[in-house]
Amino acid sequence: MIAMAARQPIDPLKVMNQREVSVILADLEKKQRRSINARQNRVIFRLATCCGLRVSEIHGLTLADLRMVESPLHVWIRAETAKRRRARQVPLHLDRDTLTDLREWKQYRRDEMGANNTDPFVCCLTPGVLPATGDVRYGKPIPRQTIAARFKTAIKILGKQRTDYLTIHSGRHTFASLCLKNGVPLPTLQQWLGHARMSSTMIYCHMIPDDTDEIGDFFKFPIL
């Protein structure tokens, strides 16, 4: 029998620490008061970093996938948008600020943009039409590359060196490491991340952030 190659460990520099998460969220909180684009950037950051979603999963989310009435509260990742077509639930009760941001954005999409349950959760905010086709852009899906670029915009407060190094998938790495630090069991985290094998989840065990910030809500830390 041929032995499977060991999985490469995650580069710790690809993981945001607690202070970086706090700085980013605080910066976006200020910016979203005057910019709807910054508000959506904060939502994208929440989905990647506080829910552990892949960019393809963020791209595929509809309003109906944010299950905020039924118990337990969760994001439903449909099989057609998930890697290897593995549908799963990601809990929303872990962090009240994340739940609030996502709930308010869903309400905004409905009340202010006229979206329905089948419309994309993250969308184009630019009025007008596409020159090539004449199709309306406002409220329509945006490409995965644009979602990834918006994540980069969201984290610019960290400076060019960190912004250049981190990607939207770093949000998923950060989610995993902070969940482990918070005491989430490996089998539970495996389900939340949608990993087929425990070995995929175990690569995060060696890189739990080495700091002493007290954890209250999952992703709300003091800016020291």
Residue pairs with C-beta under 8 A, 6 or more apart in sequence:
7 199
7 200
7 203
8 203
9 203
9 206
9 207
10 173
10 203
10 204
10 207
12 207
13 165
14 165
14 166
14 167
14 169
14 170
14 173
15 170
15 173
15 174
15 177
15 207
15 209
16 24
16 49
16 155
16 158
16 166
16 170
16 171
16 174
17 209
17 211
18 178
18 209
18 211
18 213
18 221
19 211
19 213
19 221
19 223
19 224
20 155
20 158
20 162
21 49
21 174
21 178
21 219
21 221
22 220
22 221
22 222
22 223
23 157
23 158
23 223
24 45
24 154
24 155
24 157
24 158
25 42
25 45
25 97
25 219
26 223
27 157
28 38
28 39
28 41
28 42
28 45
28 154
29 42
31 38
31 41
32 38
32 39
32 41
32 42
36 125
37 125
37 150
38 154
39 105
39 108
40 105
40 122
40 123
40 125
40 150
41 150
41 151
41 153
41 154
42 101
42 154
43 101
43 102
43 105
43 121
43 122
44 58
44 122
44 147
44 150
44 151
44 154
44 168
45 151
45 154
45 155
45 171
46 98
46 101
46 102
47 53
47 58
47 61
47 75
47 102
47 122
47 171
48 55
48 58
48 151
48 168
48 169
48 171
48 172
48 175
49 171
49 172
49 174
49 175
49 219
50 94
50 95
50 98
50 175
50 218
50 219
51 75
51 90
51 92
51 98
51 175
52 90
52 171
52 172
52 175
52 176
52 179
52 192
52 193
53 61
53 75
53 77
53 90
53 171
53 172
54 83
54 169
54 172
55 144
55 147
55 148
55 151
55 168
55 169
56 81
56 83
56 144
57 77
57 81
57 82
58 121
58 122
58 147
59 81
59 120
59 122
59 141
59 142
59 143
59 144
59 147
60 78
60 80
60 81
61 75
61 81
61 120
61 121
61 122
62 117
62 118
62 119
62 120
62 121
63 106
63 109
63 110
63 115
63 116
63 117
63 118
63 119
63 120
63 121
64 76
64 117
64 118
65 75
65 76
65 77
65 78
65 121
66 75
66 76
66 92
66 102
66 103
66 106
66 121
67 73
67 74
67 75
67 76
67 92
68 92
68 99
68 102
68 103
68 106
72 89
72 91
72 92
72 93
73 91
73 92
73 93
73 99
74 89
74 90
74 91
74 92
75 89
75 90
75 92
75 102
76 87
76 89
77 87
77 88
77 89
77 90
77 194
78 87
79 85
79 86
79 87
82 88
82 194
83 194
84 194
84 196
86 194
86 196
88 191
88 192
88 194
89 191
89 192
90 192
91 192
92 98
92 99
92 102
93 99
94 217
94 218
95 217
95 218
95 219
95 220
96 217
97 217
97 219
97 220
98 218
98 219
105 121
106 121
109 115
109 119
109 121
109 123
109 139
110 116
113 123
113 138
113 139
114 139
115 123
115 139
119 139
120 139
120 140
120 141
120 142
122 141
122 142
122 147
123 138
123 139
123 140
123 141
123 142
124 137
124 138
124 139
124 140
124 141
124 142
125 138
126 137
126 138
127 137
127 138
128 136
128 137
128 138
129 135
129 136
129 137
130 137
147 168
148 167
148 168
151 167
151 168
151 171
152 163
152 166
152 167
152 168
155 162
155 163
155 166
156 163
158 166
172 193
173 204
176 189
176 193
176 201
176 204
177 204
177 207
177 208
177 209
178 209
178 218
178 219
179 189
179 192
179 218
180 186
180 189
180 204
180 205
180 208
181 208
181 209
181 215
182 215
182 218
184 192
186 198
186 201
186 202
186 205
187 198
189 201
189 204
190 198
190 200
190 201
193 200
193 201
195 201
213 221
213 222
213 224
214 222
215 221
